[in-house]
């Protein structure tokens, strides 16, 4: 292996050897890649055993499994099986091999010294065999086998877990928009570095969740520290940044739509039937007749973040599975077909029994929960429509709402609504505010605050308004098709604040309807009861 992306593909196919005690696997790092640092870290996390490069070169191997033809792979002795580490062979990389030839099919690497490098090319589609023969020789096609794509099979196996994946990152009823960025100068993050922040700023927080899936090489080249620093405004607004192994795939399964450059990740999204939006600004890397070029030509473009709603509507009307069909075949069979060919090279009989692709695990990344919002509210009798944006938005808004004291000083000093969520203390010796005591203290200390809110549970809040006094809120979740969806209680509290601004003398109890994003929830207001006032949090 030469990079983390190559390692990830190898880990996806290793289950072909499951249950076979005759097989011992060892990994070695082929020197010379700019992206080898993260490969070593990923290898360590996998628990795999390694050989030094010098030892690997001295040893005769029964099978060499690689996901890139580059580097000194030819120095390893033994039959070689070559896998693609992406989908579709869509790009030609400047100053790397032959100009205009797909990376991964380049005779500069596949025919070193005029001799074929690989004994087996395990490809995903017949079209790739034809391209292999075109750019190399018909003899190469005889060394190719169409086995399908093991990563796609894992994605398909993960589809029943879609709801679990969305729950893991707190998507709820919102639209999950996943941005995918490959690496290099023509990537989305290189060409449009502000797009994640722009979308997090423009899209209402209770309607959309935004994620950014980066190519492992982007992580390796930039580093996690600089990535987090550059994306800080978007991360603070709730951007989900999955890890480059497996989490990106879980988010792709969970996605409602994908915004992409020319990287092949979007082909997987298209194969799952997800709407795809083209944010590639052109260049020299994308090959015009590749599956990815055909996909991008078929889907709507996103010239700017402000045009996302129109592009999304257009994308939802298209079926992307047709363009993706040129990149994949033998869906669900990749491991079984690959096992047959690898054991032929090993000169062993394969184990009996079927092989099934393993689903990806749920994501463990926890997106930041925004600590302040600019809130737009429209009150119509007993109904309130609400949209929330980052506090630096240019939208015309009704008020600022902020977590107290978690938000920044600027936000808490200007906020009309201050909230705090109940969190149990892990300590045996502790002191605690009551909800009634805390809300009263906040109104006494923060002169610009009009409403203080203690969020007790996701169905229950104590709200104290300067004029209307202490009010208990009971939030009824949205029910649809056997599923229950909850609105963020801090959004409901902002809606109630907007309503009280117009109806301070309205008698209680009263029932209101709050529209937050795609759902509507009922909230019942009553004079605060002792249970809420004395609730410790």
JONORZI-V225690 format. One record per backbone hydrogen bond with DSSP energy under -1.0 kcal/mol. NH is the residue of the N-H (numbers start at 1). CO is the residue of the C=O. E is the energy in kcal/mol with one decimal. If there is no record, write none. Layout:
nh = <NH | NH>
co = <CO | CO>
e = <E | E>
//
This chain:
nh = <7 | 8 | 9 | 10 | 11 | 12 | 13 | 14 | 16 | 17 | 18 | 20 | 23 | 27 | 30 | 40 | 41 | 42 | 43 | 44 | 45 | 46 | 48 | 51 | 56 | 57 | 58 | 61 | 64 | 66 | 75 | 76 | 81 | 82 | 83 | 92 | 96 | 101 | 103 | 105 | 109 | 110 | 111 | 114 | 115 | 117 | 119 | 120 | 121 | 122 | 123 | 128 | 130 | 131 | 132 | 133 | 134 | 135 | 136 | 140 | 142 | 143 | 144 | 145 | 147 | 148 | 153 | 154 | 155 | 156 | 157 | 158 | 159 | 161 | 162 | 165 | 166 | 167 | 168 | 169 | 170 | 171 | 174 | 175 | 177 | 178 | 179 | 180 | 181 | 187 | 191 | 192 | 195 | 198 | 199 | 200 | 201 | 202 | 203 | 205 | 207 | 208 | 209 | 211 | 212 | 213 | 215 | 218 | 219 | 220 | 221 | 222 | 223 | 227 | 228 | 229 | 230 | 231 | 232 | 235 | 236 | 237 | 238 | 239 | 240 | 247 | 248 | 250 | 251 | 252 | 253 | 254 | 255 | 256 | 257 | 258 | 259 | 260 | 266 | 267 | 269 | 270 | 271 | 272 | 273 | 274 | 277 | 278 | 279 | 287 | 290 | 294 | 295 | 296 | 297 | 302 | 307 | 308 | 311 | 312 | 313 | 314 | 315 | 316 | 318 | 324 | 325 | 327 | 333 | 337 | 338 | 339 | 340 | 341 | 342 | 343 | 344 | 345 | 346 | 348 | 373 | 374 | 375 | 376 | 378 | 380 | 383 | 384 | 385 | 386 | 387 | 389 | 393 | 398 | 399 | 401 | 402 | 403 | 404 | 407 | 412 | 413 | 414 | 415 | 416 | 417 | 418 | 419 | 420 | 422 | 435 | 436 | 438 | 439 | 440 | 441 | 442 | 443 | 444 | 445 | 446 | 450 | 451 | 452 | 453 | 454 | 455 | 456 | 457 | 461 | 462 | 463 | 464 | 465 | 466 | 469 | 471 | 472 | 473 | 474 | 475 | 476 | 478 | 480 | 483 | 485 | 491 | 492 | 493 | 494 | 495 | 496 | 497 | 498 | 499 | 500 | 501 | 502 | 503 | 506 | 510 | 512 | 513 | 514 | 515 | 516 | 519 | 521 | 523 | 524 | 525 | 526 | 528 | 533 | 534 | 535 | 537>
co = <3 | 4 | 5 | 6 | 7 | 8 | 9 | 10 | 13 | 14 | 15 | 17 | 20 | 49 | 1 | 36 | 37 | 38 | 39 | 40 | 41 | 42 | 43 | 27 | 52 | 53 | 54 | 77 | 79 | 81 | 72 | 73 | 64 | 120 | 66 | 285 | 93 | 98 | 91 | 102 | 106 | 106 | 107 | 111 | 112 | 110 | 80 | 80 | 143 | 82 | 145 | 125 | 126 | 127 | 128 | 129 | 130 | 131 | 132 | 137 | 138 | 140 | 141 | 121 | 123 | 123 | 149 | 150 | 151 | 152 | 153 | 154 | 156 | 158 | 159 | 161 | 162 | 163 | 164 | 165 | 167 | 166 | 171 | 207 | 209 | 257 | 211 | 259 | 213 | 184 | 187 | 188 | 192 | 194 | 195 | 196 | 197 | 198 | 199 | 388 | 204 | 204 | 175 | 177 | 240 | 179 | 181 | 215 | 215 | 216 | 217 | 218 | 219 | 223 | 224 | 225 | 226 | 227 | 229 | 231 | 232 | 233 | 235 | 234 | 210 | 245 | 243 | 246 | 247 | 248 | 249 | 250 | 251 | 176 | 176 | 275 | 178 | 277 | 263 | 264 | 265 | 266 | 267 | 268 | 270 | 269 | 258 | 300 | 260 | 90 | 287 | 290 | 291 | 292 | 293 | 278 | 304 | 305 | 307 | 308 | 309 | 310 | 311 | 312 | 315 | 320 | 322 | 324 | 330 | 333 | 334 | 335 | 336 | 337 | 338 | 339 | 340 | 341 | 342 | 343 | 401 | 389 | 399 | 387 | 385 | 383 | 380 | 513 | 378 | 515 | 376 | 374 | 390 | 375 | 375 | 373 | 417 | 371 | 419 | 403 | 408 | 409 | 410 | 411 | 400 | 400 | 451 | 402 | 453 | 455 | 535 | 533 | 434 | 435 | 436 | 437 | 438 | 439 | 440 | 441 | 442 | 416 | 416 | 464 | 418 | 462 | 420 | 460 | 460 | 473 | 454 | 471 | 452 | 469 | 450 | 465 | 463 | 526 | 461 | 524 | 459 | 522 | 485 | 483 | 480 | 478 | 488 | 488 | 489 | 490 | 491 | 492 | 493 | 494 | 495 | 496 | 497 | 499 | 499 | 503 | 525 | 523 | 382 | 521 | 384 | 519 | 516 | 514 | 512 | 474 | 510 | 472 | 470 | 529 | 530 | 532 | 433>
e = <-2.1 | -2.5 | -1.6 | -2.0 | -2.6 | -1.5 | -1.0 | -1.4 | -2.2 | -2.4 | -1.5 | -1.9 | -1.4 | -2.2 | -2.9 | -1.7 | -1.5 | -2.6 | -2.4 | -2.2 | -2.0 | -1.5 | -1.1 | -2.8 | -2.7 | -2.3 | -1.4 | -2.7 | -2.8 | -2.5 | -1.8 | -1.9 | -3.1 | -3.3 | -2.9 | -2.1 | -1.3 | -1.4 | -3.5 | -2.3 | -1.7 | -2.5 | -2.1 | -2.1 | -1.5 | -2.5 | -2.5 | -1.6 | -2.3 | -2.3 | -2.7 | -1.0 | -2.0 | -1.8 | -2.2 | -2.3 | -2.2 | -2.3 | -1.3 | -1.3 | -1.1 | -1.3 | -1.4 | -2.8 | -3.1 | -1.3 | -1.9 | -1.6 | -2.1 | -2.6 | -2.3 | -1.1 | -1.1 | -2.2 | -1.8 | -2.6 | -2.2 | -2.3 | -1.9 | -1.0 | -1.0 | -2.5 | -1.6 | -2.9 | -3.1 | -2.5 | -3.3 | -2.7 | -2.4 | -1.6 | -2.8 | -3.2 | -1.8 | -2.8 | -2.6 | -2.2 | -1.8 | -2.5 | -2.5 | -3.0 | -1.5 | -2.1 | -2.7 | -2.5 | -2.6 | -3.5 | -1.9 | -1.3 | -1.3 | -2.5 | -2.8 | -2.1 | -2.5 | -2.2 | -2.4 | -2.1 | -2.8 | -2.1 | -1.1 | -2.9 | -2.6 | -1.2 | -1.5 | -2.6 | -2.3 | -1.8 | -1.1 | -2.0 | -2.3 | -1.7 | -2.1 | -1.9 | -1.1 | -2.8 | -1.5 | -2.3 | -2.4 | -2.6 | -1.1 | -1.4 | -1.6 | -2.7 | -2.3 | -1.4 | -1.5 | -2.4 | -2.8 | -3.1 | -3.3 | -3.0 | -1.7 | -2.0 | -2.2 | -2.7 | -1.8 | -2.6 | -1.7 | -1.8 | -2.3 | -3.0 | -2.0 | -2.1 | -2.5 | -2.3 | -1.7 | -1.4 | -1.2 | -2.0 | -2.2 | -2.6 | -2.8 | -2.6 | -1.5 | -1.4 | -2.6 | -2.5 | -1.2 | -1.6 | -1.9 | -2.2 | -3.0 | -3.0 | -3.5 | -3.3 | -2.5 | -3.2 | -1.7 | -2.7 | -2.6 | -2.4 | -2.5 | -2.6 | -2.0 | -3.2 | -1.7 | -2.6 | -2.4 | -3.2 | -3.2 | -2.2 | -2.5 | -2.2 | -1.2 | -1.1 | -2.0 | -1.7 | -2.3 | -2.3 | -1.8 | -2.4 | -2.2 | -2.5 | -2.9 | -2.3 | -1.8 | -2.2 | -2.5 | -1.9 | -1.6 | -2.2 | -3.1 | -2.5 | -2.4 | -2.4 | -2.7 | -3.1 | -3.1 | -1.5 | -2.2 | -1.7 | -2.5 | -3.1 | -3.0 | -2.7 | -2.1 | -2.0 | -3.8 | -3.1 | -2.8 | -1.9 | -2.9 | -3.3 | -2.7 | -2.5 | -2.1 | -3.0 | -1.1 | -1.9 | -2.4 | -1.6 | -2.0 | -2.4 | -2.4 | -2.2 | -2.1 | -3.0 | -1.8 | -1.2 | -1.4 | -1.6 | -1.8 | -2.8 | -2.6 | -3.1 | -3.0 | -2.1 | -1.6 | -2.5 | -2.4 | -2.8 | -3.3 | -1.7 | -1.7 | -2.4 | -2.5 | -1.1 | -2.6>
//
